[in-house]
Amino acid sequence: MTFMSTVNIHAAKTHLSRLIDEVAEAEEVVIANAGRPVARLVPIGNPPGKRVLGRLEGRLKVPRDFDASLPDDVLAAFEER
């Protein structure tokens, strides 16, 4: 469960290291300017896994006419003619 605290900009600048520690523990911090929320510090989470090329090999079929010109009526719709 995340806990959200609100701090003003001056306090955020003064206590940035402490706020980063709070965020690292899965807490959210809202930064306010004159009491109006303007930003939110949130934990990044786990980075996405490494991408693997060719994962879908053999699962997709690209038609032979993949790069053929569009029919005139479809092209007209895209060009708003």
N, CA, C and O atoms as a GROMACS GRO file, in nm:
protein
  324
    1MET      N    1   0.085  -0.119   0.000
    1MET     CA    2   0.000   0.000   0.000
    1MET      C    3   0.089   0.124   0.000
    1MET      O    4   0.188   0.131   0.073
    2THR      N    5   0.053   0.221  -0.082
    2THR     CA    6   0.133   0.343  -0.087
    2THR      C    7   0.069   0.451  -0.002
    2THR      O    8  -0.054   0.461   0.007
    3PHE      N    9   0.152   0.530   0.059
    3PHE     CA   10   0.109   0.643   0.139
    3PHE      C   11   0.148   0.768   0.062
    3PHE      O   12   0.258   0.776   0.008
    4MET      N   13   0.059   0.866   0.057
    4MET     CA   14   0.090   0.986  -0.018
    4MET      C   15   0.097   1.104   0.078
    4MET      O   16   0.002   1.134   0.149
    5SER      N   17   0.213   1.172   0.078
    5SER     CA   18   0.226   1.293   0.158
    5SER      C   19   0.238   1.411   0.063
    5SER      O   20   0.275   1.395  -0.053
    6THR      N   21   0.205   1.529   0.114
    6THR     CA   22   0.213   1.650   0.034
    6THR      C   23   0.310   1.746   0.102
    6THR      O   24   0.303   1.769   0.223
    7VAL      N   25   0.401   1.801   0.023
    7VAL     CA   26   0.497   1.898   0.074
    7VAL      C   27   0.502   2.017  -0.021
    7VAL      O   28   0.476   2.003  -0.141
    8ASN      N   29   0.535   2.134   0.033
    8ASN     CA   30   0.548   2.249  -0.056
    8ASN      C   31   0.685   2.248  -0.123
    8ASN      O   32   0.773   2.172  -0.084
    9ILE      N   33   0.701   2.330  -0.222
    9ILE     CA   34   0.823   2.330  -0.303
    9ILE      C   35   0.947   2.357  -0.216
    9ILE      O   36   1.049   2.291  -0.233
   10HIS      N   37   0.938   2.453  -0.126
   10HIS     CA   38   1.054   2.485  -0.041
   10HIS      C   39   1.096   2.363   0.042
   10HIS      O   40   1.214   2.332   0.050
   11ALA      N   41   0.999   2.295   0.104
   11ALA     CA   42   1.031   2.176   0.183
   11ALA      C   43   1.087   2.066   0.095
   11ALA      O   44   1.177   1.993   0.137
   12ALA      N   45   1.034   2.052  -0.027
   12ALA     CA   46   1.084   1.949  -0.119
   12ALA      C   47   1.230   1.975  -0.154
   12ALA      O   48   1.310   1.881  -0.161
   13LYS      N   49   1.266   2.101  -0.177
   13LYS     CA   50   1.405   2.134  -0.207
   13LYS      C   51   1.494   2.109  -0.086
   13LYS      O   52   1.607   2.060  -0.099
   14THR      N   53   1.444   2.143   0.030
   14THR     CA   54   1.522   2.128   0.152
   14THR      C   55   1.542   1.982   0.191
   14THR      O   56   1.649   1.945   0.240
   15HIS      N   57   1.440   1.898   0.168
   15HIS     CA   58   1.442   1.759   0.215
   15HIS      C   59   1.437   1.659   0.100
   15HIS      O   60   1.379   1.551   0.114
   16LEU      N   61   1.496   1.694  -0.013
   16LEU     CA   62   1.486   1.607  -0.131
   16LEU      C   63   1.538   1.466  -0.104
   16LEU      O   64   1.475   1.369  -0.144
   17SER      N   65   1.650   1.453  -0.037
   17SER     CA   66   1.707   1.320  -0.010
   17SER      C   67   1.610   1.235   0.071
   17SER      O   68   1.590   1.118   0.041
   18ARG      N   69   1.549   1.293   0.173
   18ARG     CA   70   1.451   1.220   0.255
   18ARG      C   71   1.329   1.180   0.172
   18ARG      O   72   1.278   1.069   0.186
   19LEU      N   73   1.284   1.271   0.086
   19LEU     CA   74   1.167   1.240   0.001
   19LEU      C   75   1.200   1.126  -0.096
   19LEU      O   76   1.116   1.039  -0.120
   20ILE      N   77   1.320   1.127  -0.150
   20ILE     CA   78   1.362   1.018  -0.240
   20ILE      C   79   1.362   0.885  -0.166
   20ILE      O   80   1.320   0.783  -0.220
   21ASP      N   81   1.408   0.886  -0.041
   21ASP     CA   82   1.406   0.763   0.040
   21ASP      C   83   1.262   0.715   0.061
   21ASP      O   84   1.236   0.595   0.054
   22GLU      N   85   1.170   0.808   0.086
   22GLU     CA   86   1.029   0.770   0.104
   22GLU      C   87   0.974   0.709  -0.024
   22GLU      O   88   0.904   0.608  -0.020
   23VAL      N   89   1.006   0.770  -0.136
   23VAL     CA   90   0.956   0.721  -0.264
   23VAL      C   91   1.015   0.583  -0.294
   23VAL      O   92   0.947   0.498  -0.350
   24ALA      N   93   1.140   0.562  -0.256
   24ALA     CA   94   1.204   0.433  -0.279
   24ALA      C   95   1.134   0.322  -0.200
   24ALA      O   96   1.144   0.205  -0.237
   25GLU      N   97   1.066   0.358  -0.094
   25GLU     CA   98   0.990   0.261  -0.014
   25GLU      C   99   0.847   0.248  -0.062
   25GLU      O  100   0.760   0.206   0.014
   26ALA      N  101   0.820   0.285  -0.187
   26ALA     CA  102   0.689   0.273  -0.254
   26ALA      C  103   0.587   0.372  -0.201
   26ALA      O  104   0.467   0.346  -0.208
   27GLU      N  105   0.632   0.485  -0.149
   27GLU     CA  106   0.541   0.591  -0.109
   27GLU      C  107   0.540   0.699  -0.216
   27GLU      O  108   0.641   0.722  -0.283
   28GLU      N  109   0.427   0.765  -0.231
   28GLU     CA  110   0.418   0.875  -0.327
   28GLU      C  111   0.425   1.007  -0.250
   28GLU      O  112   0.378   1.017  -0.137
   29VAL      N  113   0.484   1.107  -0.314
   29VAL     CA  114   0.495   1.240  -0.255
   29VAL      C  115   0.442   1.340  -0.356
   29VAL      O  116   0.486   1.342  -0.471
   30VAL      N  117   0.348   1.424  -0.313
   30VAL     CA  118   0.294   1.529  -0.398
   30VAL      C  119   0.365   1.659  -0.360
   30VAL      O  120   0.378   1.692  -0.242
   31ILE      N  121   0.410   1.732  -0.461
   31ILE     CA  122   0.474   1.862  -0.438
   31ILE      C  123   0.375   1.970  -0.478
   31ILE      O  124   0.319   1.968  -0.587
   32ALA      N  125   0.354   2.064  -0.386
   32ALA     CA  126   0.254   2.169  -0.407
   32ALA      C  127   0.320   2.305  -0.413
   32ALA      O  128   0.426   2.328  -0.353
   33ASN      N  129   0.258   2.395  -0.486
   33ASN     CA  130   0.300   2.534  -0.494
   33ASN      C  131   0.184   2.617  -0.440
   33ASN      O  132   0.077   2.621  -0.501
   34ALA      N  133   0.204   2.682  -0.328
   34ALA     CA  134   0.098   2.759  -0.261
   34ALA      C  135  -0.024   2.672  -0.234
   34ALA      O  136  -0.138   2.716  -0.249
   35GLY      N  137   0.001   2.548  -0.194
   35GLY     CA  138  -0.108   2.457  -0.160
   35GLY      C  139  -0.172   2.386  -0.278
   35GLY      O  140  -0.257   2.299  -0.258
   36ARG      N  141  -0.133   2.421  -0.400
   36ARG     CA  142  -0.190   2.359  -0.521
   36ARG      C  143  -0.095   2.251  -0.570
   36ARG      O  144   0.020   2.282  -0.603
   37PRO      N  145  -0.139   2.126  -0.577
   37PRO     CA  146  -0.051   2.019  -0.625
   37PRO      C  147  -0.004   2.046  -0.768
   37PRO      O  148  -0.083   2.079  -0.856
   38VAL      N  149   0.128   2.032  -0.789
   38VAL     CA  150   0.184   2.057  -0.922
   38VAL      C  151   0.269   1.942  -0.975
   38VAL      O  152   0.295   1.934  -1.095
   39ALA      N  153   0.312   1.853  -0.886
   39ALA     CA  154   0.396   1.741  -0.930
   39ALA      C  155   0.380   1.625  -0.832
   39ALA      O  156   0.336   1.642  -0.718
   40ARG      N  157   0.418   1.507  -0.880
   40ARG     CA  158   0.411   1.389  -0.795
   40ARG      C  159   0.537   1.306  -0.814
   40ARG      O  160   0.576   1.275  -0.927
   41LEU      N  161   0.602   1.272  -0.704
   41LEU     CA  162   0.717   1.181  -0.706
   41LEU      C  163   0.664   1.041  -0.682
   41LEU      O  164   0.597   1.016  -0.582
   42VAL      N  165   0.694   0.950  -0.772
   42VAL     CA  166   0.647   0.813  -0.759
   42VAL      C  167   0.763   0.718  -0.783
   42VAL      O  168   0.857   0.752  -0.855
   43PRO      N  169   0.758   0.598  -0.725
   43PRO     CA  170   0.864   0.502  -0.751
   43PRO      C  171   0.862   0.457  -0.897
   43PRO      O  172   0.755   0.444  -0.956
   44ILE      N  173   0.979   0.434  -0.952
   44ILE     CA  174   0.988   0.392  -1.092
   44ILE      C  175   0.941   0.248  -1.108
   44ILE      O  176   0.879   0.214  -1.208
   45GLY      N  177   0.970   0.164  -1.012
   45GLY     CA  178   0.934   0.023  -1.026
   45GLY      C  179   1.045  -0.054  -1.093
   45GLY      O  180   1.155  -0.002  -1.112
   46ASN      N  181   1.016  -0.176  -1.128
   46ASN     CA  182   1.117  -0.260  -1.193
   46ASN      C  183   1.133  -0.220  -1.339
   46ASN      O  184   1.033  -0.198  -1.407
   47PRO      N  185   1.255  -0.211  -1.387
   47PRO     CA  186   1.274  -0.179  -1.528
   47PRO      C  187   1.222  -0.293  -1.615
   47PRO      O  188   1.224  -0.409  -1.574
   48PRO      N  189   1.176  -0.260  -1.735
   48PRO     CA  190   1.126  -0.366  -1.822
   48PRO      C  191   1.239  -0.464  -1.858
   48PRO      O  192   1.356  -0.427  -1.858
   49GLY      N  193   1.201  -0.587  -1.887
   49GLY     CA  194   1.301  -0.688  -1.923
   49GLY      C  195   1.366  -0.656  -2.056
   49GLY      O  196   1.317  -0.573  -2.133
   50LYS      N  197   1.475  -0.721  -2.083
   50LYS     CA  198   1.548  -0.700  -2.207
   50LYS      C  199   1.465  -0.751  -2.324
   50LYS      O  200   1.407  -0.860  -2.318
   51ARG      N  201   1.459  -0.673  -2.430
   51ARG     CA  202   1.384  -0.712  -2.549
   51ARG      C  203   1.459  -0.820  -2.626
   51ARG      O  204   1.581  -0.817  -2.637
   52VAL      N  205   1.384  -0.914  -2.678
   52VAL     CA  206   1.443  -1.023  -2.754
   52VAL      C  207   1.391  -1.014  -2.897
   52VAL      O  208   1.271  -1.020  -2.921
   53LEU      N  209   1.484  -1.000  -2.992
   53LEU     CA  210   1.445  -0.994  -3.132
   53LEU      C  211   1.402  -1.131  -3.180
   53LEU      O  212   1.459  -1.232  -3.141
   54GLY      N  213   1.299  -1.134  -3.265
   54GLY     CA  214   1.255  -1.259  -3.326
   54GLY      C  215   1.158  -1.339  -3.241
   54GLY      O  216   1.132  -1.455  -3.272
   55ARG      N  217   1.104  -1.281  -3.136
   55ARG     CA  218   1.011  -1.353  -3.049
   55ARG      C  219   0.888  -1.405  -3.121
   55ARG      O  220   0.834  -1.510  -3.086
   56LEU      N  221   0.843  -1.332  -3.222
   56LEU     CA  222   0.722  -1.370  -3.293
   56LEU      C  223   0.750  -1.444  -3.423
   56LEU      O  224   0.660  -1.463  -3.505
   57GLU      N  225   0.872  -1.486  -3.443
   57GLU     CA  226   0.908  -1.556  -3.566
   57GLU      C  227   0.820  -1.680  -3.582
   57GLU      O  228   0.806  -1.762  -3.491
   58GLY      N  229   0.760  -1.691  -3.701
   58GLY     CA  230   0.674  -1.805  -3.730
   58GLY      C  231   0.530  -1.787  -3.683
   58GLY      O  232   0.446  -1.872  -3.712
   59ARG      N  233   0.501  -1.679  -3.611
   59ARG     CA  234   0.366  -1.657  -3.559
   59ARG      C  235   0.291  -1.551  -3.639
   59ARG      O  236   0.169  -1.540  -3.626
   60LEU      N  237   0.361  -1.474  -3.720
   60LEU     CA  238   0.299  -1.371  -3.801
   60LEU      C  239   0.319  -1.401  -3.948
   60LEU      O  240   0.421  -1.457  -3.988
   61LYS      N  241   0.221  -1.362  -4.027
   61LYS     CA  242   0.233  -1.380  -4.171
   61LYS      C  243   0.212  -1.244  -4.238
   61LYS      O  244   0.107  -1.183  -4.223
   62VAL      N  245   0.312  -1.199  -4.311
   62VAL     CA  246   0.304  -1.072  -4.382
   62VAL      C  247   0.261  -1.102  -4.524
   62VAL      O  248   0.327  -1.178  -4.594
   63PRO      N  249   0.148  -1.043  -4.569
   63PRO     CA  250   0.101  -1.070  -4.704
   63PRO      C  251   0.201  -1.021  -4.809
   63PRO      O  252   0.276  -0.927  -4.785
   64ARG      N  253   0.200  -1.086  -4.924
   64ARG     CA  254   0.293  -1.049  -5.033
   64ARG      C  255   0.271  -0.905  -5.078
   64ARG      O  256   0.367  -0.837  -5.117
   65ASP      N  257   0.147  -0.857  -5.073
   65ASP     CA  258   0.118  -0.721  -5.120
   65ASP      C  259   0.121  -0.619  -5.006
   65ASP      O  260   0.054  -0.516  -5.014
   66PHE      N  261   0.197  -0.647  -4.902
   66PHE     CA  262   0.204  -0.561  -4.784
   66PHE      C  263   0.233  -0.415  -4.820
   66PHE      O  264   0.172  -0.324  -4.763
   67ASP      N  265   0.325  -0.392  -4.912
   67ASP     CA  266   0.363  -0.256  -4.946
   67ASP      C  267   0.300  -0.206  -5.076
   67ASP      O  268   0.349  -0.110  -5.136
   68ALA      N  269   0.194  -0.270  -5.120
   68ALA     CA  270   0.124  -0.228  -5.241
   68ALA      C  271   0.050  -0.097  -5.214
   68ALA      O  272   0.017  -0.065  -5.100
   69SER      N  273   0.023  -0.023  -5.320
   69SER     CA  274  -0.053   0.102  -5.308
   69SER      C  275  -0.192   0.072  -5.257
   69SER      O  276  -0.249  -0.033  -5.284
   70LEU      N  277  -0.247   0.167  -5.182
   70LEU     CA  278  -0.383   0.153  -5.132
   70LEU      C  279  -0.482   0.172  -5.245
   70LEU      O  280  -0.453   0.244  -5.341
   71PRO      N  281  -0.600   0.109  -5.237
   71PRO     CA  282  -0.704   0.134  -5.337
   71PRO      C  283  -0.744   0.282  -5.332
   71PRO      O  284  -0.734   0.346  -5.228
   72ASP      N  285  -0.789   0.335  -5.446
   72ASP     CA  286  -0.822   0.477  -5.456
   72ASP      C  287  -0.922   0.523  -5.351
   72ASP      O  288  -0.906   0.632  -5.295
   73ASP      N  289  -1.026   0.442  -5.322
   73ASP     CA  290  -1.126   0.484  -5.225
   73ASP      C  291  -1.070   0.492  -5.083
   73ASP      O  292  -1.109   0.580  -5.006
   74VAL      N  293  -0.980   0.404  -5.048
   74VAL     CA  294  -0.918   0.407  -4.914
   74VAL      C  295  -0.822   0.525  -4.906
   74VAL      O  296  -0.820   0.596  -4.806
   75LEU      N  297  -0.744   0.547  -5.012
   75LEU     CA  298  -0.652   0.661  -5.016
   75LEU      C  299  -0.728   0.791  -5.006
   75LEU      O  300  -0.684   0.883  -4.938
   76ALA      N  301  -0.841   0.800  -5.075
   76ALA     CA  302  -0.924   0.922  -5.071
   76ALA      C  303  -0.975   0.947  -4.929
   76ALA      O  304  -0.981   1.062  -4.886
   77ALA      N  305  -1.011   0.841  -4.857
   77ALA     CA  306  -1.060   0.858  -4.721
   77ALA      C  307  -0.950   0.913  -4.630
   77ALA      O  308  -0.978   0.996  -4.543
   78PHE      N  309  -0.825   0.868  -4.648
   78PHE     CA  310  -0.716   0.917  -4.569
   78PHE      C  311  -0.685   1.063  -4.602
   78PHE      O  312  -0.648   1.142  -4.515
   79GLU      N  313  -0.700   1.098  -4.730
   79GLU     CA  314  -0.667   1.234  -4.773
   79GLU      C  315  -0.788   1.326  -4.765
   79GLU      O  316  -0.779   1.443  -4.805
   80GLU      N  317  -0.899   1.276  -4.715
   80GLU     CA  318  -1.023   1.352  -4.701
   80GLU      C  319  -1.065   1.418  -4.832
   80GLU      O  320  -1.100   1.536  -4.837
   81ARG      N  321  -1.062   1.337  -4.939
   81ARG     CA  322  -1.108   1.389  -5.069
   81ARG      C  323  -1.254   1.360  -5.088
   81ARG      O  324  -1.311   1.395  -5.191
   0.00000   0.00000   0.00000
